[in-house]
Amino acid sequence: MNKDSQSKIVKVDPKVPLTIEQVVQVARYLFRVELKPEAIEKISTSRKYLEAKIKDGQVMYGINTGFGALANVSVNSEELSQ
């Protein structure tokens, strides 16, 4: 990877908040995102937590329901797997 392409990377570290500038760099300018191992571990832990809650049938706003006016609409398990 050359020096120019290395500068177009946003590094995600769970100990350091993302800046608005970094979000814009990824969203508008398609910078690559690099996750530190600690970030990957936190994502994995969160996913396992959510999957366990879903398996237990717990309702979680925005996870297995719609948003806003659709908050009372459940999302079926087939749609959740998407």
C-alpha positions in Angstrom: 0.0 0.0 0.0 1.5 3.4 -0.9 1.6 6.4 1.3 -1.3 8.2 -0.4 -3.7 5.2 0.1 -2.6 4.8 3.7 -3.7 8.3 4.4 -7.2 7.4 3.3 -8.0 5.1 6.2 -10.1 5.9 9.3 -8.8 3.7 12.2 -11.5 2.8 14.7 -10.3 2.4 18.3 -13.0 1.9 20.9 -11.0 4.0 23.3 -11.1 7.0 21.1 -14.4 8.5 19.9 -14.8 9.0 16.1 -14.9 12.6 15.0 -17.5 14.1 12.7 -14.6 14.6 10.2 -13.9 10.9 10.2 -17.5 10.0 9.6 -17.6 12.4 6.7 -14.4 11.0 5.3 -15.9 7.5 5.2 -19.4 8.5 4.1 -18.6 11.1 1.5 -15.1 10.3 0.4 -15.1 6.5 0.8 -12.1 6.3 3.1 -11.4 2.7 4.2 -12.2 1.7 7.7 -9.7 -0.2 9.8 -10.9 -1.8 13.0 -8.5 -2.4 15.9 -8.7 -5.9 17.4 -10.4 -4.3 20.5 -13.1 -2.9 18.3 -13.7 -6.2 16.6 -14.0 -7.9 20.1 -16.5 -5.3 21.3 -18.6 -5.7 18.1 -18.6 -9.5 18.5 -19.6 -9.2 22.2 -22.5 -6.9 21.3 -23.7 -9.1 18.5 -23.7 -12.2 20.8 -25.7 -10.1 23.4 -28.3 -9.1 20.8 -28.6 -12.5 19.3 -29.3 -14.0 22.8 -32.0 -11.4 23.5 -33.6 -12.1 20.1 -33.5 -15.8 20.8 -35.2 -15.2 24.1 -38.0 -13.3 22.4 -37.2 -9.9 23.9 -38.5 -6.9 22.0 -35.8 -4.3 21.3 -36.7 -1.0 19.6 -35.0 -0.7 16.2 -33.5 -4.2 16.4 -36.5 -6.4 16.0 -39.1 -3.6 15.6 -39.5 -0.8 13.2 -38.6 2.8 14.0 -40.7 5.8 14.9 -44.4 5.3 13.9 -43.5 1.6 13.2 -42.1 1.0 16.6 -45.0 -1.4 17.4 -44.4 -3.4 14.2 -42.3 -6.5 14.8 -39.6 -7.6 12.3 -39.9 -11.4 11.7 -36.9 -13.7 12.2 -36.4 -14.1 8.4 -36.0 -10.4 8.0 -33.7 -10.1 10.9 -31.2 -12.5 9.3 -30.8 -10.0 6.4 
